[in-house]
Amino acid sequence: MSVRIHDGVTDYEKHNVAKRATWVAPRRHRFYRSLGKRFLDIFLVVMALPIVLPMVVMLSIMIMMDGHSPFYRQERVGRGGRIFKLWKLRTMVPNAKAELEKYLAENEEARREWDAYQKLTRDPRITKFGHFLRKSSLDEIPQLWNVLTGDMSLVGPRPMMPEQRDLYPGRAYYALRPGLTGMWQVSDRNASTFAQRADFDTTYERDLSAGLDAKLIVATVGVVLRGTGQ
């Protein structure tokens, strides 16, 4: 089984479940892992601020015109299992959790989809403007603050919620900072189950390098332009 990354990034062999159970942190590219990656995160975020800040202000105003608070914070699992608050632009209606529980209770097919993928193709919680933000991935721009504070990295595993830890079969996630983009994010992400994210994370941890991060950042541009977010 292989992991296909779009936009010129090489295919990487997936690890199976048995290999995940015996995962050991690699020793390659120690300088980049310990210092270089963090320096690159800070440098690129600071360089992007003159473009990002006006964009966030404009999008926030548009969300407020829809009658909602523009930002929300949600708990995510970070490196070493530490819980942190992730920032996003609001894309859902108020009381979204209650709306989800009600919808899943009334729709068995949606329940099966949620249990497998932890997301829905047709999510009743998302607002009209929220669909645009998610499709373009613009809702995730505030996570640059999480990158700047060290809770996240520009490239890494998809951040997961605390209640999803029991659904995640891998170990590599906990050795990494969650990423704004990453292998799963630029792959056929809408076709992979939640558990399959562990394969992407194990491969990324094994092959982590400055060159791989650069390829994934470039690949992200293509993903955003194609509007594959949900």
C-alpha positions in Angstrom: 0.0 0.0 0.0 1.4 3.4 -0.8 0.8 7.0 0.1 0.5 9.3 -2.9 1.4 12.9 -2.5 0.3 15.3 -5.3 2.3 18.1 -7.0 5.5 16.2 -7.5 6.1 14.8 -4.1 7.3 11.2 -4.2 5.2 8.3 -3.2 6.1 6.9 0.2 5.7 3.3 1.4 3.1 3.0 4.2 3.9 1.1 7.4 1.5 -1.5 8.5 0.0 -1.8 12.0 2.6 -4.2 13.2 5.4 -1.8 12.2 3.6 1.1 14.0 3.6 -0.8 17.2 7.4 -1.1 17.2 8.0 2.5 15.9 11.3 4.1 17.1 12.3 7.7 16.7 14.7 8.0 13.8 18.2 9.5 14.2 18.5 11.2 10.8 18.7 15.0 10.3 19.0 15.7 14.0 19.9 19.4 13.6 16.9 20.1 11.4 14.6 18.2 13.8 15.9 19.9 16.9 16.5 23.5 15.7 16.3 24.0 12.0 12.6 23.2 11.7 11.6 25.5 14.5 13.7 28.4 13.0 12.1 27.9 9.6 8.6 28.0 11.1 9.3 31.3 12.9 11.0 32.9 9.9 8.3 32.0 7.4 5.4 33.1 9.7 7.0 36.4 10.4 7.6 37.0 6.7 4.0 36.2 5.9 2.5 38.5 8.5 2.2 41.6 6.2 0.0 39.6 3.9 -1.8 37.4 6.4 -3.0 40.1 8.9 -5.0 42.2 6.5 -6.6 39.0 5.1 -7.6 37.8 8.6 -9.1 41.2 9.4 -11.2 41.1 6.1 -12.4 37.6 6.6 -13.2 38.3 10.3 -15.4 41.2 9.2 -17.3 39.0 6.7 -17.9 36.4 9.4 -19.2 39.0 11.8 -21.6 40.2 9.2 -23.1 36.7 9.3 -23.8 37.3 13.0 -21.1 35.1 14.5 -17.9 35.6 16.4 -15.1 35.4 13.9 -12.7 33.2 15.9 -13.0 30.1 18.0 -10.6 27.9 20.0 -10.7 24.2 20.3 -8.6 21.7 22.2 -6.1 19.7 20.2 -3.4 17.1 21.1 0.1 18.4 20.7 3.6 16.9 20.9 4.0 14.5 23.8 0.3 14.4 24.3 0.1 17.9 25.7 -3.3 19.7 25.1 -3.3 23.1 23.5 -5.9 25.5 22.2 -6.0 25.7 18.4 -7.2 28.9 16.7 -9.5 28.9 13.6 -11.9 31.2 11.8 -15.4 30.2 12.6 -17.1 28.1 9.9 -19.9 26.5 11.9 -23.2 27.5 13.5 -23.4 28.1 17.3 -23.9 24.9 19.3 -22.3 22.9 16.6 -21.6 19.9 18.9 -25.3 19.5 19.8 -26.2 19.9 16.1 -23.8 17.1 15.2 -25.1 14.7 17.8 -28.7 15.3 16.7 -27.8 14.8 13.0 -25.9 11.6 13.7 -28.7 10.2 15.8 -31.2 10.8 13.0 -28.9 9.6 10.1 -27.4 6.1 10.3 -25.3 6.5 7.1 -23.8 9.8 8.4 -23.0 8.0 11.7 -21.0 5.3 9.8 -19.2 8.0 7.8 -18.4 10.0 11.0 -17.1 6.9 12.8 -14.8 6.0 9.9 -13.5 9.4 8.8 -14.3 11.8 11.7 -15.8 14.2 9.2 -18.9 14.4 7.0 -19.3 15.0 3.2 -22.4 16.9 4.0 -22.0 18.6 7.3 -25.1 20.5 8.6 -23.1 22.5 11.0 -21.1 24.5 8.4 -22.4 27.9 7.4 -22.6 29.1 3.7 -19.5 31.3 4.1 -17.9 28.5 6.2 -18.1 26.2 3.2 -16.0 28.7 1.2 -13.5 29.1 4.0 -13.1 25.4 4.4 -12.9 24.6 0.7 -10.1 27.2 0.3 -8.5 26.3 3.7 -8.6 30.0 4.7 -10.3 29.0 8.0 -6.9 27.6 9.2 -4.9 30.9 8.7 -5.1 31.8 12.5 -3.2 28.6 13.2 -0.1 30.6 12.2 -0.3 32.0 15.7 -0.1 28.4 17.1 3.0 27.9 14.9 4.5 31.1 16.2 3.9 30.1 19.9 5.4 26.6 19.3 2.2 24.5 19.7 2.3 23.6 16.0 4.6 23.5 13.0 4.0 24.6 9.4 4.4 20.9 8.4 3.4 18.0 10.6 0.5 15.6 11.4 -3.1 16.8 11.2 -4.0 18.1 14.7 -6.4 15.7 16.4 -8.9 16.3 19.2 -8.5 14.7 22.6 -11.5 12.4 22.2 -9.9 11.0 19.0 -6.9 9.6 20.7 -8.4 6.2 21.2 -9.2 6.0 17.5 -5.6 6.7 16.5 -3.4 3.5 16.2 0.0 5.1 15.7 2.8 6.6 17.9 4.7 8.9 15.6 2.1 11.7 16.1 3.3 12.2 19.7 6.9 12.9 18.7 5.9 15.7 16.4 4.3 19.1 16.5 1.0 19.0 14.6 1.1 20.8 11.3 -0.8 23.4 9.4 -0.1 21.2 6.4 1.5 17.8 6.0 1.5 14.5 4.2 -2.1 13.7 4.9 -3.2 17.2 4.1 -1.8 17.1 0.6 -2.8 13.5 -0.2 -6.1 12.0 -1.1 -7.2 13.1 2.3 -11.0 12.9 1.7 -10.7 9.2 0.8 -8.6 8.1 3.8 -10.0 7.0 7.1 -9.0 8.6 10.4 -6.9 5.6 11.4 -5.0 5.8 8.1 -3.5 9.1 9.2 -1.1 7.1 11.4 0.5 5.7 8.3 1.1 9.2 6.9 2.5 10.3 10.3 4.8 7.4 10.6 6.2 7.9 7.1 6.7 11.6 7.7 8.5 11.1 11.0 10.8 8.5 9.4 11.7 10.7 6.4 11.5 14.2 8.1 14.0 16.6 6.5 14.2 20.2 5.3 13.8 18.9 1.7 10.6 17.0 2.5 9.1 19.9 4.3 9.8 22.2 1.4 8.1 19.7 -1.0 5.1 19.5 1.2 4.8 23.3 1.5 5.0 23.7 -2.3 2.4 20.8 -2.7 0.1 22.7 -0.3 -0.2 25.6 -2.8 -1.6 23.2 -5.4 -4.1 21.7 -2.9 -5.3 25.1 -1.8 -5.8 26.2 -5.4 -7.8 23.0 -6.2 -10.1 23.7 -3.2 -10.2 20.2 -1.9 -10.8 21.2 1.8 -14.0 20.1 3.6 
